Amino acid sequence: MEVNPPSREPRAPSQATAYEAPPSRASPDLDECADRIQNGEGLPASGSDRALYEKALATQRAGNLADARRNYFELIQQTPGSRFIPLAYLAFGDLFRERAKKEPAIASLALQAYRKVTSFPPPANTAYAYALLRMAETQAEAAPKPALEAYLRAAKAAVDSPCPDALGQAARAGMVQAYVHVGRPERAWALFRRAAPDDRTAADQLATLADKYNAAGRAADGCKAVRAASDAAVHASERLETAASGCRNSPQPQS
């Protein structure tokens, strides 16, 4: 089963001249962020591709999934240069991901669709960071290492996304959860700092990791992660200072 549309000679892409206003950089939650992306904010406000996409989206939201898939394929076939095509593949990913809750094997098709979304580079592709986040979430349980890599890419890409705060926070939270399973504690700070906009955000992320290690009965790993951070990093977050204080009162593991 493939997400690529059936082969057919495409028509020439439409050239829309009007654009939606750029999305506000306010801080929506993740559901609001998804709605803004799926609604095509920041993309051409008129044109045949916009009309085709809105028809497909409305059909999907009405629950007519077979018709929605046909409409998305029509968009892909008829307007191959459209900026709405990543959103069509995003819809395929979301549809497959929902089905995978009952049919786990379908998750591979969701991943295939999300990867297709990320084959279109930003900034023209407004769904880039969001698709990376969904890709990471889809494989988080079965494949935490590639999930961690996708979360990192999503966190870095979120900066230029329609809703950087919501996507960045979700991606960094996912990173922590995946890191517990596959990361080396002493390397956590360096990785988190790459994903965060500032030291305080990365330090709070590290404090959360230490909490999760403690909850899993791995307090030594939590302290190892905290001790690898710089003094400046520790002082950037009250939560990390508290974790560091607790580690100073615990014995260091023998080398």
C-alpha positions as protocol buffer text, in pm:
chain_id: "A"
residue {
  index: 1
  type: MET
  ca { x: 0 y: 0 z: 0 }
}
residue {
  index: 2
  type: GLU
  ca { x: 151 y: 334 z: -107 }
}
residue {
  index: 3
  type: VAL
  ca { x: 72 y: 695 z: -30 }
}
residue {
  index: 4
  type: ASN
  ca { x: 185 y: 812 z: -373 }
}
residue {
  index: 5
  type: PRO
  ca { x: -103 y: 893 z: -611 }
}
residue {
  index: 6
  type: PRO
  ca { x: -170 y: 681 z: -918 }
}
residue {
  index: 7
  type: SER
  ca { x: 35 y: 774 z: -1222 }
}
residue {
  index: 8
  type: ARG
  ca { x: -131 y: 1025 z: -1448 }
}
residue {
  index: 9
  type: GLU
  ca { x: -16 y: 1316 z: -1662 }
}
residue {
  index: 10
  type: PRO
  ca { x: -51 y: 1621 z: -1436 }
}
residue {
  index: 11
  type: ARG
  ca { x: -188 y: 1954 z: -1543 }
}
residue {
  index: 12
  type: ALA
  ca { x: 16 y: 2270 z: -1510 }
}
residue {
  index: 13
  type: PRO
  ca { x: 27 y: 2410 z: -1156 }
}
residue {
  index: 14
  type: SER
  ca { x: -182 y: 2713 z: -1073 }
}
residue {
  index: 15
  type: GLN
  ca { x: -13 y: 3045 z: -1006 }
}
residue {
  index: 16
  type: ALA
  ca { x: -197 y: 3211 z: -719 }
}
residue {
  index: 17
  type: THR
  ca { x: -129 y: 3579 z: -670 }
}
residue {
  index: 18
  type: ALA
  ca { x: -298 y: 3645 z: -336 }
}
residue {
  index: 19
  type: TYR
  ca { x: -162 y: 3518 z: -8 }
}
residue {
  index: 20
  type: GLU
  ca { x: -304 y: 3476 z: 335 }
}
residue {
  index: 21
  type: ALA
  ca { x: -159 y: 3703 z: 596 }
}
residue {
  index: 22
  type: PRO
  ca { x: 140 y: 3543 z: 775 }
}
residue {
  index: 23
  type: PRO
  ca { x: 24 y: 3364 z: 1088 }
}
residue {
  index: 24
  type: SER
  ca { x: 54 y: 3543 z: 1418 }
}
residue {
  index: 25
  type: ARG
  ca { x: 347 y: 3442 z: 1637 }
}
residue {
  index: 26
  type: ALA
  ca { x: 122 y: 3427 z: 1940 }
}
residue {
  index: 27
  type: SER
  ca { x: 136 y: 3110 z: 2146 }
}
residue {
  index: 28
  type: PRO
  ca { x: -145 y: 2870 z: 2052 }
}
residue {
  index: 29
  type: ASP
  ca { x: -158 y: 2524 z: 2203 }
}
residue {
  index: 30
  type: LEU
  ca { x: -65 y: 2227 z: 1987 }
}
residue {
  index: 31
  type: ASP
  ca { x: -421 y: 2158 z: 1872 }
}
residue {
  index: 32
  type: GLU
  ca { x: -465 y: 2519 z: 1765 }
}
residue {
  index: 33
  type: CYS
  ca { x: -128 y: 2502 z: 1593 }
}
residue {
  index: 34
  type: ALA
  ca { x: -237 y: 2195 z: 1398 }
}
residue {
  index: 35
  type: ASP
  ca { x: -557 y: 2370 z: 1292 }
}
residue {
  index: 36
  type: ARG
  ca { x: -365 y: 2673 z: 1168 }
}
residue {
  index: 37
  type: ILE
  ca { x: -130 y: 2460 z: 965 }
}
residue {
  index: 38
  type: GLN
  ca { x: -407 y: 2239 z: 826 }
}
residue {
  index: 39
  type: ASN
  ca { x: -613 y: 2547 z: 736 }
}
residue {
  index: 40
  type: GLY
  ca { x: -327 y: 2663 z: 515 }
}
residue {
  index: 41
  type: GLU
  ca { x: -237 y: 2983 z: 696 }
}
residue {
  index: 42
  type: GLY
  ca { x: 41 y: 3166 z: 518 }
}
residue {
  index: 43
  type: LEU
  ca { x: -33 y: 2992 z: 187 }
}
residue {
  index: 44
  type: PRO
  ca { x: -204 y: 3135 z: -124 }
}
residue {
  index: 45
  type: ALA
  ca { x: -550 y: 3259 z: -34 }
}
residue {
  index: 46
  type: SER
  ca { x: -700 y: 3185 z: -375 }
}
residue {
  index: 47
  type: GLY
  ca { x: -643 y: 2969 z: -679 }
}
residue {
  index: 48
  type: SER
  ca { x: -746 y: 2627 z: -801 }
}
residue {
  index: 49
  type: ASP
  ca { x: -506 y: 2452 z: -564 }
}
residue {
  index: 50
  type: ARG
  ca { x: -654 y: 2633 z: -262 }
}
residue {
  index: 51
  type: ALA
  ca { x: -1003 y: 2534 z: -380 }
}
residue {
  index: 52
  type: LEU
  ca { x: -904 y: 2170 z: -427 }
}
residue {
  index: 53
  type: TYR
  ca { x: -733 y: 2157 z: -89 }
}
residue {
  index: 54
  type: GLU
  ca { x: -1024 y: 2316 z: 96 }
}
residue {
  index: 55
  type: LYS
  ca { x: -1264 y: 2071 z: -68 }
}
residue {
  index: 56
  type: ALA
  ca { x: -1050 y: 1777 z: 46 }
}
residue {
  index: 57
  type: LEU
  ca { x: -1008 y: 1914 z: 398 }
}
residue {
  index: 58
  type: ALA
  ca { x: -1380 y: 1979 z: 437 }
}
residue {
  index: 59
  type: THR
  ca { x: -1456 y: 1626 z: 317 }
}
residue {
  index: 60
  type: GLN
  ca { x: -1206 y: 1481 z: 565 }
}
residue {
  index: 61
  type: ARG
  ca { x: -1347 y: 1681 z: 855 }
}
residue {
  index: 62
  type: ALA
  ca { x: -1697 y: 1562 z: 761 }
}
residue {
  index: 63
  type: GLY
  ca { x: -1577 y: 1204 z: 804 }
}
residue {
  index: 64
  type: ASN
  ca { x: -1593 y: 1107 z: 436 }
}
residue {
  index: 65
  type: LEU
  ca { x: -1242 y: 966 z: 434 }
}
residue {
  index: 66
  type: ALA
  ca { x: -1253 y: 776 z: 104 }
}
residue {
  index: 67
  type: ASP
  ca { x: -1370 y: 1089 z: -79 }
}
residue {
  index: 68
  type: ALA
  ca { x: -1112 y: 1297 z: 109 }
}
residue {
  index: 69
  type: ARG
  ca { x: -830 y: 1073 z: -11 }
}
residue {
  index: 70
  type: ARG
  ca { x: -954 y: 1101 z: -370 }
}
residue {
  index: 71
  type: ASN
  ca { x: -970 y: 1477 z: -340 }
}
residue {
  index: 72
  type: TYR
  ca { x: -618 y: 1499 z: -200 }
}
residue {
  index: 73
  type: PHE
  ca { x: -491 y: 1280 z: -486 }
}
residue {
  index: 74
  type: GLU
  ca { x: -666 y: 1513 z: -729 }
}
residue {
  index: 75
  type: LEU
  ca { x: -481 y: 1808 z: -578 }
}
residue {
  index: 76
  type: ILE
  ca { x: -146 y: 1629 z: -607 }
}
residue {
  index: 77
  type: GLN
  ca { x: -208 y: 1523 z: -966 }
}
residue {
  index: 78
  type: GLN
  ca { x: -351 y: 1845 z: -1099 }
}
residue {
  index: 79
  type: THR
  ca { x: -126 y: 2102 z: -926 }
}
residue {
  index: 80
  type: PRO
  ca { x: 215 y: 1934 z: -877 }
}
residue {
  index: 81
  type: GLY
  ca { x: 388 y: 2264 z: -797 }
}
residue {
  index: 82
  type: SER
  ca { x: 138 y: 2372 z: -532 }
}
residue {
  index: 83
  type: ARG
  ca { x: 245 y: 2469 z: -182 }
}
residue {
  index: 84
  type: PHE
  ca { x: -62 y: 2278 z: -56 }
}
residue {
  index: 85
  type: ILE
  ca { x: 84 y: 1941 z: -155 }
}
residue {
  index: 86
  type: PRO
  ca { x: 277 y: 1898 z: 173 }
}
residue {
  index: 87
  type: LEU
  ca { x: -54 y: 1951 z: 353 }
}
residue {
  index: 88
  type: ALA
  ca { x: -213 y: 1678 z: 143 }
}
residue {
  index: 89
  type: TYR
  ca { x: 57 y: 1431 z: 246 }
}
residue {
  index: 90
  type: LEU
  ca { x: 21 y: 1553 z: 605 }
}
residue {
  index: 91
  type: ALA
  ca { x: -346 y: 1459 z: 586 }
}
residue {
  index: 92
  type: PHE
  ca { x: -252 y: 1111 z: 462 }
}
residue {
  index: 93
  type: GLY
  ca { x: -13 y: 1077 z: 755 }
}
residue {
  index: 94
  type: ASP
  ca { x: -278 y: 1179 z: 1006 }
}
residue {
  index: 95
  type: LEU
  ca { x: -535 y: 945 z: 851 }
}
residue {
  index: 96
  type: PHE
  ca { x: -297 y: 650 z: 860 }
}
residue {
  index: 97
  type: ARG
  ca { x: -182 y: 736 z: 1213 }
}
residue {
  index: 98
  type: GLU
  ca { x: -542 y: 732 z: 1334 }
}
residue {
  index: 99
  type: ARG
  ca { x: -601 y: 393 z: 1168 }
}
residue {
  index: 100
  type: ALA
  ca { x: -280 y: 261 z: 1326 }
}
residue {
  index: 101
  type: LYS
  ca { x: -441 y: 286 z: 1670 }
}
residue {
  index: 102
  type: LYS
  ca { x: -645 y: -20 z: 1572 }
}
residue {
  index: 103
  type: GLU
  ca { x: -414 y: -160 z: 1303 }
}
residue {
  index: 104
  type: PRO
  ca { x: -52 y: -111 z: 1422 }
}
residue {
  index: 105
  type: ALA
  ca { x: 96 y: -221 z: 1089 }
}
residue {
  index: 106
  type: ILE
  ca { x: -53 y: 92 z: 931 }
}
residue {
  index: 107
  type: ALA
  ca { x: 195 y: 305 z: 1127 }
}
residue {
  index: 108
  type: SER
  ca { x: 457 y: 245 z: 857 }
}
residue {
  index: 109
  type: LEU
  ca { x: 229 y: 418 z: 604 }
}
residue {
  index: 110
  type: ALA
  ca { x: 188 y: 712 z: 839 }
}
residue {
  index: 111
  type: LEU
  ca { x: 566 y: 743 z: 864 }
}
residue {
  index: 112
  type: GLN
  ca { x: 597 y: 721 z: 486 }
}
residue {
  index: 113
  type: ALA
  ca { x: 348 y: 1005 z: 445 }
}
residue {
  index: 114
  type: TYR
  ca { x: 514 y: 1225 z: 709 }
}
residue {
  index: 115
  type: ARG
  ca { x: 854 y: 1171 z: 546 }
}
residue {
  index: 116
  type: LYS
  ca { x: 701 y: 1279 z: 218 }
}
residue {
  index: 117
  type: VAL
  ca { x: 590 y: 1602 z: 385 }
}
residue {
  index: 118
  type: THR
  ca { x: 946 y: 1670 z: 500 }
}
residue {
  index: 119
  type: SER
  ca { x: 1080 y: 1619 z: 148 }
}
residue {
  index: 120
  type: PHE
  ca { x: 942 y: 1968 z: 75 }
}
residue {
  index: 121
  type: PRO
  ca { x: 1172 y: 2223 z: 242 }
}
residue {
  index: 122
  type: PRO
  ca { x: 1066 y: 2519 z: 453 }
}
residue {
  index: 123
  type: PRO
  ca { x: 976 y: 2801 z: 453 }
}
residue {
  index: 124
  type: ALA
  ca { x: 745 y: 2726 z: 158 }
}
residue {
  index: 125
  type: ASN
  ca { x: 638 y: 2410 z: 342 }
}
residue {
  index: 126
  type: THR
  ca { x: 456 y: 2538 z: 650 }
}
residue {
  index: 127
  type: ALA
  ca { x: 396 y: 2182 z: 778 }
}
residue {
  index: 128
  type: TYR
  ca { x: 765 y: 2085 z: 795 }
}
residue {
  index: 129
  type: ALA
  ca { x: 823 y: 2104 z: 1172 }
}
residue {
  index: 130
  type: TYR
  ca { x: 478 y: 1968 z: 1254 }
}
residue {
  index: 131
  type: ALA
  ca { x: 531 y: 1665 z: 1030 }
}
residue {
  index: 132
  type: LEU
  ca { x: 864 y: 1594 z: 1201 }
}
residue {
  index: 133
  type: LEU
  ca { x: 687 y: 1604 z: 1538 }
}
residue {
  index: 134
  type: ARG
  ca { x: 419 y: 1362 z: 1421 }
}
residue {
  index: 135
  type: MET
  ca { x: 685 y: 1137 z: 1269 }
}
residue {
  index: 136
  type: ALA
  ca { x: 864 y: 1125 z: 1604 }
}
residue {
  index: 137
  type: GLU
  ca { x: 543 y: 1053 z: 1796 }
}
residue {
  index: 138
  type: THR
  ca { x: 446 y: 776 z: 1556 }
}
residue {
  index: 139
  type: GLN
  ca { x: 768 y: 582 z: 1617 }
}
residue {
  index: 140
  type: ALA
  ca { x: 841 y: 687 z: 1977 }
}
residue {
  index: 141
  type: GLU
  ca { x: 736 y: 360 z: 2138 }
}
residue {
  index: 142
  type: ALA
  ca { x: 872 y: 113 z: 1884 }
}
residue {
  index: 143
  type: ALA
  ca { x: 1184 y: 302 z: 1774 }
}
residue {
  index: 144
  type: PRO
  ca { x: 1292 y: 561 z: 2034 }
}
residue {
  index: 145
  type: LYS
  ca { x: 1631 y: 630 z: 1876 }
}
residue {
  index: 146
  type: PRO
  ca { x: 1501 y: 755 z: 1538 }
}
residue {
  index: 147
  type: ALA
  ca { x: 1219 y: 921 z: 1730 }
}
residue {
  index: 148
  type: LEU
  ca { x: 1475 y: 1116 z: 1931 }
}
residue {
  index: 149
  type: GLU
  ca { x: 1643 y: 1230 z: 1610 }
}
residue {
  index: 150
  type: ALA
  ca { x: 1308 y: 1340 z: 1465 }
}
residue {
  index: 151
  type: TYR
  ca { x: 1219 y: 1525 z: 1787 }
}
residue {
  index: 152
  type: LEU
  ca { x: 1551 y: 1710 z: 1768 }
}
residue {
  index: 153
  type: ARG
  ca { x: 1489 y: 1809 z: 1405 }
}
residue {
  index: 154
  type: ALA
  ca { x: 1137 y: 1921 z: 1496 }
}
residue {
  index: 155
  type: ALA
  ca { x: 1261 y: 2133 z: 1786 }
}
residue {
  index: 156
  type: LYS
  ca { x: 1517 y: 2307 z: 1566 }
}
residue {
  index: 157
  type: ALA
  ca { x: 1271 y: 2355 z: 1278 }
}
residue {
  index: 158
  type: ALA
  ca { x: 1000 y: 2487 z: 1508 }
}
residue {
  index: 159
  type: VAL
  ca { x: 1174 y: 2824 z: 1527 }
}
residue {
  index: 160
  type: ASP
  ca { x: 1059 y: 2910 z: 1175 }
}
residue {
  index: 161
  type: SER
  ca { x: 721 y: 2736 z: 1194 }
}
residue {
  index: 162
  type: PRO
  ca { x: 379 y: 2903 z: 1215 }
}
residue {
  index: 163
  type: CYS
  ca { x: 364 y: 2834 z: 1592 }
}
residue {
  index: 164
  type: PRO
  ca { x: 719 y: 2802 z: 1729 }
}
residue {
  index: 165
  type: ASP
  ca { x: 629 y: 2789 z: 2098 }
}
residue {
  index: 166
  type: ALA
  ca { x: 377 y: 2506 z: 2082 }
}
residue {
  index: 167
  type: LEU
  ca { x: 581 y: 2295 z: 1840 }
}
residue {
  index: 168
  type: GLY
  ca { x: 910 y: 2361 z: 2019 }
}
residue {
  index: 169
  type: GLN
  ca { x: 770 y: 2271 z: 2359 }
}
residue {
  index: 170
  type: ALA
  ca { x: 612 y: 1951 z: 2231 }
}
residue {
  index: 171
  type: ALA
  ca { x: 929 y: 1846 z: 2049 }
}
residue {
  index: 172
  type: ARG
  ca { x: 1154 y: 1913 z: 2350 }
}
residue {
  index: 173
  type: ALA
  ca { x: 917 y: 1721 z: 2579 }
}
residue {
  index: 174
  type: GLY
  ca { x: 929 y: 1428 z: 2339 }
}
residue {
  index: 175
  type: MET
  ca { x: 1308 y: 1446 z: 2332 }
}
residue {
  index: 176
  type: VAL
  ca { x: 1324 y: 1402 z: 2707 }
}
residue {
  index: 177
  type: GLN
  ca { x: 1095 y: 1099 z: 2704 }
}
residue {
  index: 178
  type: ALA
  ca { x: 1289 y: 933 z: 2422 }
}
residue {
  index: 179
  type: TYR
  ca { x: 1624 y: 1019 z: 2580 }
}
residue {
  index: 180
  type: VAL
  ca { x: 1542 y: 822 z: 2894 }
}
residue {
  index: 181
  type: HIS
  ca { x: 1537 y: 508 z: 2680 }
}
residue {
  index: 182
  type: VAL
  ca { x: 1828 y: 559 z: 2441 }
}
residue {
  index: 183
  type: GLY
  ca { x: 2043 y: 856 z: 2545 }
}
residue {
  index: 184
  type: ARG
  ca { x: 2369 y: 865 z: 2738 }
}
residue {
  index: 185
  type: PRO
  ca { x: 2314 y: 1076 z: 3052 }
}
residue {
  index: 186
  type: GLU
  ca { x: 2645 y: 1263 z: 3028 }
}
residue {
  index: 187
  type: ARG
  ca { x: 2559 y: 1384 z: 2676 }
}
residue {
  index: 188
  type: ALA
  ca { x: 2208 y: 1509 z: 2750 }
}
residue {
  index: 189
  type: TRP
  ca { x: 2298 y: 1872 z: 2819 }
}
residue {
  index: 190
  type: ALA
  ca { x: 2486 y: 1915 z: 2492 }
}
residue {
  index: 191
  type: LEU
  ca { x: 2196 y: 1772 z: 2294 }
}
residue {
  index: 192
  type: PHE
  ca { x: 1927 y: 1966 z: 2478 }
}
residue {
  index: 193
  type: ARG
  ca { x: 2118 y: 2290 z: 2431 }
}
residue {
  index: 194
  type: ARG
  ca { x: 2113 y: 2231 z: 2054 }
}
residue {
  index: 195
  type: ALA
  ca { x: 1734 y: 2201 z: 2064 }
}
residue {
  index: 196
  type: ALA
  ca { x: 1653 y: 2490 z: 2299 }
}
residue {
  index: 197
  type: PRO
  ca { x: 1640 y: 2864 z: 2230 }
}
residue {
  index: 198
  type: ASP
  ca { x: 1833 y: 2949 z: 2549 }
}
residue {
  index: 199
  type: ASP
  ca { x: 2015 y: 2802 z: 2850 }
}
residue {
  index: 200
  type: ARG
  ca { x: 1715 y: 2826 z: 3083 }
}
residue {
  index: 201
  type: THR
  ca { x: 1492 y: 2623 z: 2851 }
}
residue {
  index: 202
  type: ALA
  ca { x: 1762 y: 2358 z: 2805 }
}
residue {
  index: 203
  type: ALA
  ca { x: 1831 y: 2351 z: 3179 }
}
residue {
  index: 204
  type: ASP
  ca { x: 1463 y: 2295 z: 3259 }
}
residue {
  index: 205
  type: GLN
  ca { x: 1463 y: 2016 z: 3001 }
}
residue {
  index: 206
  type: LEU
  ca { x: 1761 y: 1858 z: 3176 }
}
residue {
  index: 207
  type: ALA
  ca { x: 1586 y: 1888 z: 3513 }
}
residue {
  index: 208
  type: THR
  ca { x: 1286 y: 1706 z: 3368 }
}
residue {
  index: 209
  type: LEU
  ca { x: 1517 y: 1432 z: 3244 }
}
residue {
  index: 210
  type: ALA
  ca { x: 1667 y: 1396 z: 3592 }
}
residue {
  index: 211
  type: ASP
  ca { x: 1314 y: 1366 z: 3737 }
}
residue {
  index: 212
  type: LYS
  ca { x: 1230 y: 1092 z: 3488 }
}
residue {
  index: 213
  type: TYR
  ca { x: 1551 y: 904 z: 3566 }
}
residue {
  index: 214
  type: ASN
  ca { x: 1465 y: 926 z: 3936 }
}
residue {
  index: 215
  type: ALA
  ca { x: 1111 y: 800 z: 3873 }
}
residue {
  index: 216
  type: ALA
  ca { x: 1257 y: 505 z: 3683 }
}
residue {
  index: 217
  type: GLY
  ca { x: 1487 y: 414 z: 3972 }
}
residue {
  index: 218
  type: ARG
  ca { x: 1794 y: 550 z: 3791 }
}
residue {
  index: 219
  type: ALA
  ca { x: 1894 y: 835 z: 4021 }
}
residue {
  index: 220
  type: ALA
  ca { x: 2263 y: 782 z: 3942 }
}
residue {
  index: 221
  type: ASP
  ca { x: 2197 y: 847 z: 3575 }
}
residue {
  index: 222
  type: GLY
  ca { x: 2004 y: 1159 z: 3667 }
}
residue {
  index: 223
  type: CYS
  ca { x: 2299 y: 1292 z: 3863 }
}
residue {
  index: 224
  type: LYS
  ca { x: 2537 y: 1198 z: 3585 }
}
residue {
  index: 225
  type: ALA
  ca { x: 2331 y: 1407 z: 3344 }
}
residue {
  index: 226
  type: VAL
  ca { x: 2318 y: 1702 z: 3584 }
}
residue {
  index: 227
  type: ARG
  ca { x: 2691 y: 1693 z: 3661 }
}
residue {
  index: 228
  type: ALA
  ca { x: 2773 y: 1708 z: 3288 }
}
residue {
  index: 229
  type: ALA
  ca { x: 2609 y: 2052 z: 3261 }
}
residue {
  index: 230
  type: SER
  ca { x: 2812 y: 2369 z: 3318 }
}
residue {
  index: 231
  type: ASP
  ca { x: 2774 y: 2579 z: 3630 }
}
residue {
  index: 232
  type: ALA
  ca { x: 2615 y: 2852 z: 3417 }
}
residue {
  index: 233
  type: ALA
  ca { x: 2361 y: 2603 z: 3294 }
}
residue {
  index: 234
  type: VAL
  ca { x: 2277 y: 2486 z: 3646 }
}
residue {
  index: 235
  type: HIS
  ca { x: 2225 y: 2844 z: 3765 }
}
residue {
  index: 236
  type: ALA
  ca { x: 1999 y: 2920 z: 3468 }
}
residue {
  index: 237
  type: SER
  ca { x: 1716 y: 2712 z: 3616 }
}
residue {
  index: 238
  type: GLU
  ca { x: 1588 y: 2686 z: 3973 }
}
residue {
  index: 239
  type: ARG
  ca { x: 1471 y: 2333 z: 3898 }
}
residue {
  index: 240
  type: LEU
  ca { x: 1816 y: 2228 z: 3782 }
}
residue {
  index: 241
  type: GLU
  ca { x: 1979 y: 2396 z: 4082 }
}
residue {
  index: 242
  type: THR
  ca { x: 1755 y: 2186 z: 4306 }
}
residue {
  index: 243
  type: ALA
  ca { x: 1850 y: 1871 z: 4118 }
}
residue {
  index: 244
  type: ALA
  ca { x: 2220 y: 1962 z: 4137 }
}
residue {
  index: 245
  type: SER
  ca { x: 2192 y: 2023 z: 4511 }
}
residue {
  index: 246
  type: GLY
  ca { x: 2044 y: 1679 z: 4558 }
}
residue {
  index: 247
  type: CYS
  ca { x: 2321 y: 1523 z: 4354 }
}
residue {
  index: 248
  type: ARG
  ca { x: 2592 y: 1692 z: 4562 }
}
residue {
  index: 249
  type: ASN
  ca { x: 2455 y: 1506 z: 4864 }
}
residue {
  index: 250
  type: SER
  ca { x: 2464 y: 1171 z: 4689 }
}
residue {
  index: 251
  type: PRO
  ca { x: 2775 y: 964 z: 4623 }
}
residue {
  index: 252
  type: GLN
  ca { x: 2922 y: 970 z: 4274 }
}
residue {
  index: 253
  type: PRO
  ca { x: 2927 y: 635 z: 4095 }
}
residue {
  index: 254
  type: GLN
  ca { x: 3259 y: 454 z: 4087 }
}
residue {
  index: 255
  type: SER
  ca { x: 3440 y: 470 z: 3752 }
}
